Amino acid sequence: MSRRVAVVTGGGSGIGRASAVALAGAGFTVVVCGRRVEPLEEVAAEAGGGAVAIRCDVRDPEAVAALFAEVEERFGRLDVLFNNAGVGAPPVPLEELTLEQWRAVLETNVTGAFLCTQHAFRLMKRQSPRGGRIVNNGSISAYVPRPMSAPYTAAKHAITGLTRSTSLDGRAHDIACGQIDVGNAATDLTAPMQTTGMPQADGTIALEPTIDVDHVARAVVYMATLPLDANVQFMTVMATKMPFVGRG
């Protein structure tokens, strides 16, 4: 049986890196992509030959089209897309955000995920056997915001809408779509949670617990390896004692 093929965006670090390595360990050929080639090649090496690195900026429609064309040419199909690429904006008061900061978050987190979903959808519909799975990286912010996080929170709410629409529209084509919402996975981006602390809903600054990113990667593998007649629509993986409900 040929190896299944997965694409992981934003795969050079953090959740994307851990998930790419875990998917390779689960038997997938993983196409790991992002904007910087060097960390992608490190991930491919860490995956022990189970991954290939392809540079792609998900904000660029031509780059996304080229990515999926190369996937189809090299492997003939796509079984899983993990829409993981994402960025945040500086934690400043909403009225001080620049339009450029707003656009940067929405273009990467929402438009990038949409472009990749669109190309994956087309390929999954026409391949034989048809179908596949799309997993979107949401966030606790898809439900409740952190203080001073309007662009990121708006983007993650939009991802939930994209997840639901893709799940519905994919039914007729054997394309499943689910979302994993992560709270406080320990990555370079979340290091301040354990060092300087994070703003809280009551205006204080507090340290927050984190979880090993491998817990998230294992959850992604679980979602990715289900048969297409089963789907995890939404999954939340979070540090047990993190401030979640109301962020308070």
C-alpha positions as CSV (number, residue, x, y, z in Angstrom):
1,M,0.0,0.0,0.0
2,S,1.4,3.4,-1.0
3,R,2.2,5.9,1.7
4,R,-0.4,8.6,2.4
5,V,0.6,12.1,1.7
6,A,0.1,15.1,4.0
7,V,0.9,18.8,3.6
8,V,1.7,20.8,6.7
9,T,1.8,24.6,6.4
10,G,3.9,26.6,8.9
11,G,5.9,23.5,9.4
12,G,9.3,25.0,10.3
13,S,8.6,25.4,14.0
14,G,6.3,24.8,16.9
15,I,3.1,22.9,16.4
16,G,3.7,22.5,12.7
17,R,7.2,21.0,13.2
18,A,6.0,18.6,15.9
19,S,3.0,17.6,13.8
20,A,5.1,17.0,10.6
21,V,7.5,14.8,12.4
22,A,4.7,12.9,14.1
23,L,2.8,12.4,10.8
24,A,6.0,11.1,9.2
25,G,6.3,8.6,12.1
26,A,2.7,7.5,11.5
27,G,3.6,6.5,7.9
28,F,2.8,9.7,6.0
29,T,5.0,11.3,3.3
30,V,4.9,14.8,4.6
31,V,5.3,17.9,2.6
32,V,6.4,20.5,5.1
33,C,6.2,24.1,3.9
34,G,6.8,27.6,5.2
35,R,8.6,30.8,4.3
36,R,12.1,29.9,5.5
37,V,13.9,27.0,3.8
38,E,16.5,26.2,6.5
39,P,14.1,25.2,9.3
40,L,12.0,23.2,6.8
41,E,15.0,21.2,5.8
42,E,15.8,20.6,9.5
43,V,12.3,19.2,9.9
44,A,12.6,17.0,6.9
45,A,15.9,15.6,8.3
46,E,14.3,15.1,11.7
47,A,11.5,13.1,10.1
48,G,14.1,10.6,8.9
49,G,13.3,10.7,5.2
50,G,9.6,10.8,5.7
51,A,9.3,14.5,4.8
52,V,10.2,16.9,2.0
53,A,10.7,20.6,2.4
54,I,9.0,23.1,-0.1
55,R,9.1,26.8,0.4
56,C,5.7,28.4,0.2
57,D,4.3,31.7,1.5
58,V,0.6,30.9,2.0
59,R,-0.3,34.6,1.5
60,D,0.8,34.3,-2.2
61,P,-1.8,32.7,-4.5
62,E,0.8,31.8,-7.1
63,A,3.1,30.1,-4.5
64,V,0.2,28.1,-3.1
65,A,-0.9,27.0,-6.6
66,A,2.7,25.9,-7.3
67,L,2.9,24.0,-4.0
68,F,-0.2,21.9,-4.8
69,A,0.8,21.4,-8.4
70,E,4.2,20.0,-7.2
71,V,2.4,17.8,-4.6
72,E,0.3,16.3,-7.4
73,E,3.1,15.9,-9.8
74,R,5.5,14.2,-7.3
75,F,3.0,12.1,-5.3
76,G,-0.2,11.9,-7.4
77,R,-2.5,12.6,-4.5
78,L,-3.1,14.4,-1.2
79,D,-4.6,12.7,1.8
80,V,-4.3,15.3,4.6
81,L,-3.8,19.1,4.7
82,F,-3.0,20.6,8.1
83,N,-3.6,24.3,7.8
84,N,-1.3,25.4,10.6
85,A,0.5,28.6,9.3
86,G,-0.4,31.6,11.5
87,V,1.0,34.8,12.9
88,G,-0.1,37.3,15.6
89,A,0.0,41.0,16.0
90,P,1.6,43.0,18.8
91,P,-0.5,43.1,22.0
92,V,-1.4,46.8,21.8
93,P,-4.7,48.5,22.4
94,L,-7.2,47.9,19.6
95,E,-7.3,51.6,18.6
96,E,-3.5,51.6,18.1
97,L,-3.3,48.7,15.7
98,T,-2.2,49.6,12.2
99,L,-4.0,48.5,9.1
100,E,-0.9,46.7,8.0
101,Q,-0.8,44.7,11.3
102,W,-4.4,43.7,10.8
103,R,-3.9,42.7,7.2
104,A,-0.8,40.7,8.0
105,V,-2.7,38.5,10.5
106,L,-5.8,38.0,8.3
107,E,-3.9,37.4,5.1
108,T,-1.8,34.6,6.7
109,N,-4.3,33.0,9.1
110,V,-7.4,33.2,7.0
111,T,-6.7,33.9,3.4
112,G,-3.7,31.5,3.5
113,A,-5.8,28.8,5.0
114,F,-8.6,29.4,2.4
115,L,-6.1,29.3,-0.5
116,C,-4.6,26.0,0.7
117,T,-8.1,24.5,1.3
118,Q,-9.3,25.5,-2.1
119,H,-6.4,23.8,-3.9
120,A,-6.6,20.7,-1.6
121,F,-10.3,20.5,-2.3
122,R,-9.8,20.5,-6.0
123,L,-7.1,17.8,-5.9
124,M,-9.0,15.6,-3.4
125,K,-12.1,15.8,-5.6
126,R,-10.4,14.6,-8.8
127,Q,-7.9,12.0,-7.4
128,S,-8.6,8.3,-7.3
129,P,-9.6,7.1,-4.8
130,R,-11.1,10.5,-4.2
131,G,-11.4,12.4,-0.9
132,G,-9.2,13.4,1.9
133,R,-9.0,15.3,5.2
134,I,-8.4,18.9,6.1
135,V,-7.4,19.8,9.6
136,N,-7.4,23.5,10.6
137,N,-5.4,24.9,13.5
138,G,-7.8,27.0,15.4
139,S,-7.2,28.3,18.9
140,I,-8.8,28.9,22.3
141,S,-9.1,32.4,20.7
142,A,-11.7,30.9,18.3
143,Y,-14.0,31.0,21.4
144,V,-12.7,33.6,23.8
145,P,-10.1,36.3,23.3
146,R,-7.1,37.4,25.1
147,P,-6.8,41.1,25.9
148,M,-5.5,43.1,23.0
149,S,-5.8,40.4,20.4
150,A,-8.4,41.6,18.0
151,P,-6.7,40.5,14.7
152,Y,-5.8,37.1,16.0
153,T,-9.1,36.5,17.6
154,A,-11.1,37.6,14.5
155,A,-8.9,35.4,12.4
156,K,-9.5,32.3,14.5
157,H,-13.2,32.9,14.6
158,A,-13.1,33.0,10.8
159,I,-11.2,29.7,10.8
160,T,-14.1,28.1,12.6
161,G,-16.4,29.4,9.9
162,L,-14.1,28.0,7.2
163,T,-14.0,24.7,9.1
164,R,-17.7,24.4,9.2
165,S,-18.2,25.4,5.6
166,T,-15.5,23.1,4.3
167,S,-16.9,20.2,6.3
168,L,-20.3,20.8,4.9
169,D,-19.2,21.3,1.3
170,G,-16.9,18.4,1.4
171,R,-19.5,15.8,2.3
172,A,-20.4,15.0,-1.3
173,H,-16.8,14.4,-2.2
174,D,-15.6,12.3,0.7
175,I,-13.6,15.3,2.1
176,A,-13.7,15.6,5.9
177,C,-12.7,18.7,7.7
178,G,-12.1,19.3,11.4
179,Q,-10.4,21.8,13.7
180,I,-8.0,21.5,16.6
181,D,-8.1,24.3,19.2
182,V,-4.9,24.5,21.2
183,G,-4.4,26.3,24.5
184,N,-0.8,27.0,25.6
185,A,1.4,24.5,23.8
186,A,5.0,25.1,24.7
187,T,6.7,26.7,21.7
188,D,9.1,29.6,21.2
189,L,6.1,31.9,20.6
190,T,4.5,30.9,24.0
191,A,7.7,31.2,26.0
192,P,6.6,34.4,27.7
193,M,3.8,32.5,29.4
194,Q,6.3,30.9,31.6
195,T,8.8,33.8,32.0
196,T,7.3,37.3,31.9
197,G,3.6,36.3,32.0
198,M,0.6,37.2,29.9
199,P,-2.1,40.0,30.3
200,Q,-5.2,38.7,31.9
201,A,-8.9,39.7,31.5
202,D,-8.8,41.6,34.9
203,G,-5.8,43.7,33.8
204,T,-3.1,41.8,35.7
205,I,-0.1,39.9,34.3
206,A,0.2,36.3,35.3
207,L,2.3,33.3,34.4
208,E,0.4,30.5,32.7
209,P,0.9,26.7,32.5
210,T,1.8,25.1,29.2
211,I,1.8,21.6,27.7
212,D,4.3,19.7,25.6
213,V,3.7,20.4,22.0
214,D,3.9,16.6,21.3
215,H,0.5,16.3,22.9
216,V,-0.9,18.4,20.2
217,A,1.0,16.5,17.5
218,R,-0.5,13.2,18.8
219,A,-3.9,14.7,18.5
220,V,-3.3,15.9,14.9
221,V,-2.1,12.4,14.0
222,Y,-5.3,10.9,15.6
223,M,-7.5,13.2,13.5
224,A,-5.5,12.6,10.4
225,T,-5.6,8.8,10.6
226,L,-9.3,8.3,11.1
227,P,-11.2,6.7,8.2
228,L,-13.1,9.2,6.1
229,D,-16.4,8.0,7.5
230,A,-15.4,9.4,10.9
231,N,-14.4,12.9,11.8
232,V,-13.3,15.0,14.8
233,Q,-15.2,18.2,14.0
234,F,-13.7,20.1,16.9
235,M,-11.1,19.1,19.5
236,T,-9.6,21.3,22.3
237,V,-6.2,20.4,23.7
238,M,-5.1,22.7,26.5
239,A,-3.1,23.0,29.6
240,T,-5.4,21.8,32.4
241,K,-4.9,24.9,34.6
242,M,-4.7,27.6,32.0
243,P,-7.2,30.4,32.2
244,F,-9.8,29.4,29.7
245,V,-13.5,30.3,30.4
246,G,-13.7,34.0,30.1
247,R,-9.9,34.2,30.2
248,G,-10.2,35.0,33.8
